[in-house]
Amino acid sequence: MSTDGELDVVASDEQARIFESGYRPYRGVRLGVSHSVWTLARHTTERIMGIKRPARYKVLPFACVAIAYLPAIAFIGIVALLPNGVNRVFRIIPAPGRYYSFITAAILLFTAFAAPEALCPDKRSRFLGVYLASPLNRSTYLLSKAISVVGVLMLVTLGPPLLLLIGLSLQNDGPRGFGNFVGTAVQIVAAGVVLSLMFGAISLAIPSLTDRRAFASAGTVLLIIGSGAVTSVLVFGLGGPNWLLALALDRLPFDLALRIFTLQGLPTRTGPPLPNAPVIAAAVLVTVVAAGVAWWRIVHTEVTR
């Protein structure tokens, strides 16, 4: 009975008629694969940084970013308090090329604990099939994840040295001349991109092997720190060849960054740093192998929904 007291009339099966049948094509705007890639990359970035999520998910990523920027802010403040020219003479404040030694922990923490948020939740919830129902395929899905991880890593590999360069220049303590300033800025961008690509590939390779973030974080820490420990024992403890140090993942990226700034590389057991060629070759090999592992795992992941 209806609310106004009248009886509702239901049509019988004989009275029911279908006036039209068939499918209508979608006639709206088709934004294409590129839009899907950037949309998923933006969503992944928000997840990594804990945006639109409870506060506990924001603590670690924002703490890593803060740790990376604090030394630069402190150095700029010290230069502002020092008499003019003191830092240029005594080099109290490190140049941007040597800044990474102060934020190694922030970069490693971000790689190990924040970046696995890009892949592990999708693997655990088996959500890959939903993404593949869109214009994305497995390769473009991984591309969007890589864009997000590398972009977020640049917050800690690119932003702090640039802030230090700008702060020192505003205090008249940076590179002399416009050409030197631009050259240093280009070196910072190159080093930041290289570090982000290398650590980003590692942070995608390990989570591609498991669907649990805790295991992915532990595996990333074990791989980076463990490779450094093993190579140090072999080279410094047992007198092995110096080139083994190129396999230390806690050393290799920062050694390469020094060379981008045309600075002397990290010392070896016998004193002089490794030549540029093995360091560059090892960096390329690590990045390519890690990216290949992530791609192979995503391509062979079984879609169940």
N, C-alpha and C positions, 0 to 999 in steps of 0.2 A: 504494500500500500504506500502511496506517495505521501508527502508531508501535508498536502492540502486535503487529504481525505479521499481522493479519487483513486480508483484501482489502476495500477499500471497495466498496460496492454503489451504482451509479448507476442511477436509475430511467430506463427508456426513455421515448420520447415517448408511447407508448400508455398508460403508467402515470401520467404527469403529469396532474394535474387542478387546475383553478382553482375554489376553493371559494366565492369571493365577488369581485365586481367593483364598481367605482363609486368615487366620491369622497366623502370625509368632510369636512364643513365644519369650519372652525376654531372651537372652542368656548372658547378662552381669553379672557383679559382684553384688550379693545381700548382702548388708551390714547389713541387719536385723534391729530388733527393737531397739537394744542398740544404733546403729548409729543415728537412728531417734530421740531418746530421747536426746542424747547429742547435736545433731544439733539444735533441738528446744531450749534446755537449753542455748546454746551459743547465739542463736538469741535473746532470751528473755533477757539475760544479757546485750547484746549490746543495746537493747531498754531501759532497766531500766537506764543504765548509759548514755544514749543519744549518744552512739557511732554511727557514720554514720547518724546522725540526725542534724538538725540545732542547733546552739550554745545555744539557749534558753533552749533546753532540757537537756543540760549538766550542767547548773548552779547549780540546786538544788542537784543532786546526788554527784557531785564533791565537792560542798560546805560542804555537810554533812561529806564526807570522810576527808576533810581538817580540819573541826572542831574537828573530833575525834583524829587526829594525832597531832594537834598543842600543846595540853597540854604535851604530851610525849616529843615532841621536846624541849619545854620550860624547862621541868624538867631536861632533860639531859644536857641542856646548863647551868642551875643553878648549878647542881652538878659539872660540869666541872670548874666553876668559884669559887666554895667554896674550902676552905682548906681541905686537906685530913682528913677524919674521922669526919668532922663536921656533915654531914648529918646522919651518922651512930649513932652519940650520940644524936642529937636533933630531928631526924626524920622530917626534913623540907620537904622532898620529900616523897609523899605517896608510899607505896609498890604497886606492880602490882595488888594485890588483892583488893585494894581500889581505883583503877583507874577509875572504872566504874561510880563512883559518879561525875566525871568531864565530862563525855561524855554522860550523860543520854539524854540530848537534841538532840544530834546528832543521837543517836539510835532511839529515838521516831520520829524525823523528817523523817529519812530514812524509817522507817516502815510505817508512815502515808502517805507520799507524793511521794516517789519514787517507793516503792514496788507495789502499785496498777497498775503500768504500765504492770505488768506481765499478768494480766487477763482481765482487763477492755477493752483494744483495741480489743481483740479477741471477746469478748461478744458483743461489740458495732457493729463491722463489720460482725458479724455472720460468723466468719472464722473457727469455730470449725469443720464444716463439711469437709472443705478442709484438715485439719489435720487428720481427721478420714478416709479419703480416702488413707492415707499413712499407713505404718505398725502400726501406733499408734492407741490405743484405748483410751477410756476416762481416764482410770486409769494411763496409761503410759503418756498420755498428761499432767495430773496433776502432775505426778512424775517429768517430765522435768521442769515444772514451779517451783515446790518446790526446785529442785536442784539449779535452777538459783537464786531464792530469798534467800535461805539459804546461798549459796555461796557468793552472793553480801553482805549480812548482815555481813558475817565474815570479810569483809573489815573494819568494824567499831567495831566489838565485839572481834576480835581475833588479828588483826594486831597491833593496838596501844599498848595494854599491852605487846605484844611480843617485840615491838620496845623499850618500856621503860625498859624491863628486859635486853635486849641486851645492851642498852646504859648504864644502871647502871653497868652492869658487866664489860664493857670496861673501865669504870671509877673506877674500883675496889671498887664499892659501892653496888654490887649486892649480891645475896646469896653466902655464903661461901662454897666452895667445889663443885666438879662436881655433886655429888649426889643431893645436895640442888638445884643447878641450873636446873638440869633435872626435879626434882620434881616440882619446880615452873613452869617450862615450860609446864609440863603435866597438872597442875592445870589451867593454862591460856587457853590451848587448850580445856579442858573440859568445863570451864566456857563459852568460846566463842561459842562452839558448842551448849551448852544448851540454851544460850541466843538467838542464831540465830534460833534454832528450834522453840522456844516459840514465838518469835516475827514474825518469818516467817509463822508459822501456823495462827497467828492472821491476818497478812497482806494478806493472801490468803482467809481467811474465809469471811472477810467483802467485798472485791471486788467480791467474788463469788455471792453476793446477789444483785449486781447492775452492770450496764454497764457504769456508769458515774464515771470518776476518782474523780471528785470533791466530789460526794456523798460518795465514798469509803474512801477518805482521811478524810472527816468530820466525818464519822462513826467510823473510826479507832481512831481518836483523842478523840471522845466522849466516846468510850468504855474504852480506856486506862486511860485517865485523869478522866473521870467521875466515873469509878469504884474506883479510889483512893480517890476522893472527897467524895463519898457516904460512903465508909467504914471508912474514917477518922471522918466524922460527927457522925456515929453510935458508933464508939469506943471511940474517944477522946472527942467528944462533949456530947454524950448521955450516956456514960459509958457502952457501949455494950461489949460483950465478945471479948477478944483479938484475937481469932481465925478468926474473920471476916477480919482481916488485911491480911490474906492469899489470899483473893479474890481481893485485890488491884493490878491491872495489872501494875501500874506504880511503884510498890514496890516489888512485888513477884519475878520477875526475878533477880533483883539485890540483894535481900535478899538471894536467893539461891546461887548466885555467891559467896557471902561472905562465905557461909558454905562450898563451894567447896574448898576455900582457908583455911579452918579450922579457920576462923575468927569468931568473935561474930556477930550474926545477928542483924538486925535493931531493935531498942527498941520498946516496946509496951507501952500501957497506964500505966501499972503497973511497967514498968521498964525493967525486963528481956525479952529477945527476945523469940519468939515462939520456941518450940522444933523442931527438924529437921523433924520429921515424917509428921506433917501437912503441912509444907512448901514444902517438896518433893511431897507429895500426891497432893497438890493444883497445883503445876507446871505440873505434869504429866496429871492431869485432864484437865487443861486449854489447854495444847498442843493437847491432844487427841480429845477433843471436838471441838476445832477450826479446826483441820485437818479433822475431820469427817464432819463438816458443809461444808467445801470446797469440799470434795469428793462427798457428797450427792447432792450438787448443780450442780456440773459438770456432774454427772451421769444422772441427771434429766433435764439437759438443752436440749431444743428442737433444733434439727439440721434442718435448713431450706434451706441449700444449700450444 
